[in-house]
């Protein structure tokens, strides 16, 4: 192929996606080093960091527990979180991590930074200040390269531990009749109780909803040792997402509490371990 660079700005950039693209296009001559993961956001007029050209982007596996407590610990376990570097900041752009911890909220400085949100002074005051933007994204910098972990609201605290919703969602994604990209994990709180609910879009009306729910529960336990209390099976294109395909997690919680009539709810005593 004559392709020299393909910028990948997905949220998140997944190692398995890069691998799938490389496998699919290798017979046509694609060199995986042309795939260049990047990080950007509208408030910075898009581009913030980008992986170098001509070399495969760095990947690391990290322990999820310490990661969500602000610590970076390498972990070779296949169930550890695999992260892909989004590269170094572009010229004139600065990237830092808020606070003293190694892992935390990403803060961006850029000559292309917006001044705030139109008609939203309160949100502007929360996110913008002193020429910088608090992105709401969690990550860390290693050897000058940015690794994006998740959105801050992707971190769920339950069962006495913190875990990354995205990690569990990836494990459940495409499981059985579940549509790829059609899974959301949310925490539903009532007084002192926290229930974990998996919302899953299925390709067709499930013939055996309980079997699907048990498979999702097992996948969650394998990935993060997290027991799910309930699965809600939904028709395709039901999960609320942004125009760029990101889950609207707050709205997903509302959907878990009040699913449509076409949904099938399945309780999972023991988290689907059976």
C-alpha positions as CSV (number, residue, x, y, z in Angstrom):
1,X,0.0,0.0,0.0
2,X,1.1,3.6,-0.6
3,X,-0.5,4.7,2.6
4,X,2.1,6.3,4.9
5,X,0.1,7.4,7.9
6,X,-3.4,6.6,9.3
7,X,-4.3,8.7,12.3
8,X,-6.4,6.8,14.8
9,X,-8.4,9.1,17.1
10,X,-10.9,6.7,18.5
11,X,-11.9,6.8,22.1
12,X,-10.4,4.7,23.3
13,X,-7.7,3.4,21.0
14,X,-7.8,-0.4,21.5
15,X,-4.9,-2.7,20.9
16,X,-7.2,-5.4,19.6
17,X,-8.6,-3.0,17.0
18,X,-5.2,-2.1,15.8
19,X,-4.4,-5.8,15.5
20,X,-7.6,-6.5,13.6
21,X,-6.9,-3.8,11.1
22,X,-3.4,-4.9,10.6
23,X,-4.4,-8.6,10.1
24,X,-7.2,-7.6,7.7
25,X,-5.1,-5.4,5.5
26,X,-1.7,-7.1,5.7
27,X,-2.4,-9.2,2.6
28,X,-2.9,-5.8,0.8
29,X,0.5,-4.7,2.0
30,X,-0.4,-2.6,5.1
31,X,2.5,-2.0,7.4
32,X,1.2,-1.7,11.0
33,X,3.6,1.1,11.7
34,X,1.4,3.5,9.6
35,X,-1.3,3.4,12.3
36,X,-0.7,6.5,14.5
37,X,-2.9,6.7,17.6
38,X,-3.7,10.2,18.7
39,X,-5.5,12.1,21.4
40,X,-7.6,15.2,20.8
41,X,-10.8,17.0,21.8
42,X,-13.0,19.7,20.5
43,X,-12.0,22.1,23.2
44,X,-8.4,22.1,22.0
45,X,-9.5,22.4,18.3
46,X,-8.9,18.6,18.1
47,X,-5.3,17.5,18.1
48,X,-3.2,17.3,21.3
49,X,-0.9,14.3,20.9
50,X,0.1,11.9,18.2
51,X,2.2,8.7,17.9
52,X,5.4,9.0,15.9
53,X,5.4,7.9,12.2
54,X,7.2,4.8,11.0
55,X,7.2,2.8,14.3
56,X,4.6,0.7,16.0
57,X,2.9,2.6,18.9
58,X,4.0,1.6,22.4
59,X,1.8,-0.7,24.4
60,X,1.9,-1.6,28.1
61,X,-0.1,-3.8,30.4
62,X,-0.9,-2.4,33.8
63,X,-2.6,-3.6,36.9
64,X,-6.1,-2.2,37.0
65,X,-6.5,-1.8,40.8
66,X,-3.4,0.4,41.5
67,X,-4.1,2.3,38.2
68,X,-7.4,3.5,39.5
69,X,-5.8,4.5,42.8
70,X,-3.3,6.7,40.9
71,X,-0.4,4.3,40.8
72,X,1.2,2.7,37.8
73,X,2.2,-0.9,38.1
74,X,3.2,-3.1,35.1
75,X,1.4,-6.4,35.0
76,X,1.9,-9.2,32.4
77,X,-1.4,-10.9,33.3
78,X,-3.5,-11.4,30.1
79,X,-6.5,-9.9,32.0
80,X,-4.5,-6.8,32.9
81,X,-5.5,-3.5,31.2
82,X,-3.6,-3.1,27.9
83,X,-3.1,0.5,26.9
84,X,-1.8,2.0,23.7
85,X,0.3,5.2,23.6
86,X,-1.3,8.2,22.0
87,X,2.1,9.7,21.4
88,X,3.9,12.9,22.4
89,X,2.3,16.4,22.5
90,X,2.3,18.3,19.3
91,X,4.4,21.5,18.9
92,X,3.3,24.2,21.3
93,X,1.0,21.9,23.2
94,X,1.5,20.9,26.9
95,X,0.1,17.9,28.7
96,X,0.2,17.4,32.4
97,X,-1.5,15.2,35.1
98,X,-3.4,17.0,37.8
99,X,-2.3,16.4,41.3
100,X,0.5,14.5,42.8
101,X,-0.4,11.0,41.7
102,X,1.2,9.3,38.7
103,X,-2.2,8.6,37.2
104,X,-4.9,11.3,37.2
105,X,-6.9,13.8,35.2
106,X,-5.3,15.0,32.0
107,X,-4.8,18.8,31.8
108,X,-4.0,20.4,28.4
109,X,-2.5,23.7,27.4
110,X,-2.6,24.7,23.7
111,X,-2.5,27.8,21.6
112,X,-5.7,26.4,19.9
113,X,-7.6,26.1,23.2
114,X,-11.2,27.4,23.4
115,X,-12.1,30.1,25.9
116,X,-15.1,28.1,27.3
117,X,-18.5,26.6,26.6
118,X,-21.1,28.8,24.9
119,X,-23.9,29.6,27.3
120,X,-22.4,27.4,30.1
121,X,-20.5,29.7,32.5
122,X,-20.6,27.2,35.4
123,X,-19.1,24.4,33.3
124,X,-16.6,26.8,31.8
125,X,-15.5,27.7,35.3
126,X,-15.1,24.0,36.3
127,X,-13.0,23.0,33.2
128,X,-11.2,26.1,32.0
129,X,-8.7,28.2,34.0
130,X,-5.3,29.8,33.8
131,X,-5.0,29.0,30.1
132,X,-5.5,25.3,30.7
133,X,-8.3,22.8,30.3
134,X,-9.2,20.0,32.7
135,X,-10.3,17.4,30.2
136,X,-12.2,15.0,32.4
137,X,-10.1,12.2,31.0
138,X,-7.8,10.0,33.1
139,X,-4.3,9.1,32.0
140,X,-0.6,9.3,32.6
141,X,2.6,10.3,30.9
142,X,5.4,7.7,30.4
143,X,8.7,8.7,28.7
144,X,7.0,11.7,27.3
145,X,4.1,9.8,25.7
146,X,0.5,10.1,26.8
147,X,-1.5,7.0,27.7
148,X,-5.3,7.6,28.0
149,X,-7.0,5.3,30.5
150,X,-10.6,6.3,30.6
151,X,-13.2,9.1,31.2
152,X,-13.4,9.9,34.9
153,X,-17.0,8.6,35.0
154,X,-15.8,5.2,33.7
155,X,-14.4,4.4,37.1
156,X,-16.9,2.4,39.2
157,X,-16.5,1.8,43.0
158,X,-18.4,-1.2,44.3
159,X,-17.8,-4.4,46.3
160,X,-15.0,-2.6,48.2
161,X,-12.9,-2.0,45.0
162,X,-12.6,0.3,42.1
163,X,-12.6,-1.0,38.5
164,X,-12.7,0.2,35.0
165,X,-16.1,-0.1,33.4
166,X,-14.5,-0.1,29.9
167,X,-12.4,-3.2,30.8
168,X,-15.4,-5.2,31.7
169,X,-17.4,-3.9,28.7
170,X,-14.6,-5.1,26.4
171,X,-14.7,-8.5,27.9
172,X,-18.5,-8.7,27.4
173,X,-18.4,-7.1,23.9
174,X,-19.6,-9.4,21.2
175,X,-20.3,-12.3,23.7
176,X,-22.8,-14.7,22.1
177,X,-25.7,-12.8,20.6
178,X,-24.5,-9.4,21.9
179,X,-23.8,-6.8,19.3
180,X,-20.2,-5.5,19.1
181,X,-20.0,-2.1,20.8
182,X,-23.4,-2.7,22.3
183,X,-22.5,-3.2,26.0
184,X,-22.5,-0.7,28.9
185,X,-21.8,-1.5,32.6
186,X,-23.4,0.9,35.2
187,X,-23.7,1.2,38.9
188,X,-27.2,1.8,40.2
189,X,-27.3,3.2,43.7
190,X,-30.2,2.9,46.1
191,X,-29.5,4.1,49.7
192,X,-26.5,2.1,50.8
193,X,-26.8,-0.6,48.2
194,X,-24.9,-0.6,44.9
195,X,-26.1,-2.9,42.1
196,X,-24.0,-3.5,39.0
197,X,-26.1,-3.8,35.8
198,X,-24.9,-4.8,32.4
199,X,-26.9,-3.3,29.5
200,X,-26.4,-5.3,26.3
201,X,-27.9,-4.9,22.8
202,X,-28.7,-8.2,21.2
203,X,-28.8,-8.9,17.5
204,X,-32.2,-10.6,17.7
205,X,-34.8,-11.4,20.4
206,X,-33.0,-13.8,22.8
207,X,-34.2,-17.4,22.7
208,X,-32.4,-18.0,26.0
209,X,-32.0,-14.7,27.8
210,X,-30.6,-16.4,31.0
211,X,-27.9,-18.1,29.0
212,X,-26.8,-14.8,27.5
213,X,-26.8,-13.1,30.9
214,X,-24.8,-15.9,32.5
215,X,-22.2,-15.7,29.7
216,X,-21.9,-11.9,30.3
217,X,-21.6,-12.5,34.0
218,X,-18.7,-15.0,33.5
219,X,-16.9,-12.6,31.2
220,X,-17.1,-9.8,33.8
221,X,-15.7,-12.1,36.4
222,X,-12.9,-13.2,34.2
223,X,-11.9,-9.7,33.3
224,X,-12.1,-7.9,36.6
225,X,-13.4,-10.4,39.1
226,X,-16.6,-8.3,39.4
227,X,-20.0,-10.0,40.0
228,X,-22.9,-8.5,38.0
229,X,-26.3,-8.3,39.7
230,X,-28.5,-8.0,36.7
231,X,-28.4,-8.0,32.8
232,X,-30.8,-5.9,30.7
233,X,-31.0,-7.2,27.1
234,X,-32.0,-4.5,24.7
235,X,-32.9,-4.1,21.0
236,X,-30.1,-2.8,18.7
237,X,-29.3,0.9,18.7
238,X,-30.9,1.4,22.2
239,X,-27.9,2.4,24.2
240,X,-27.5,6.2,24.4
241,X,-24.3,7.4,22.7
242,X,-22.8,10.6,21.5
243,X,-22.5,11.4,17.8
244,X,-19.0,10.0,17.9
245,X,-20.1,6.7,19.5
246,X,-19.1,7.3,23.1
247,X,-21.5,5.9,25.8
248,X,-23.6,8.5,27.6
249,X,-23.1,6.7,30.9
250,X,-25.4,8.9,33.0
251,X,-28.2,8.2,30.6
252,X,-27.3,4.5,30.6
253,X,-27.9,4.5,34.4
254,X,-31.4,6.0,33.7
255,X,-32.0,3.3,31.1
256,X,-31.0,0.6,33.7
257,X,-33.6,1.9,36.1
258,X,-36.3,2.3,33.5
259,X,-35.7,0.1,30.5
260,X,-38.1,0.0,27.5
261,X,-40.9,-2.5,27.3
262,X,-39.0,-4.5,24.7
263,X,-36.1,-5.1,27.1
264,X,-35.5,-8.4,28.9
265,X,-34.3,-8.2,32.5
266,X,-32.4,-11.1,34.0
267,X,-31.2,-11.3,37.6
268,X,-27.8,-13.0,38.2
269,X,-27.6,-14.5,41.7
270,X,-23.9,-15.0,42.4
271,X,-22.9,-12.8,39.5
272,X,-23.5,-15.4,36.8
273,X,-20.8,-17.7,38.0
274,X,-22.9,-20.8,37.4
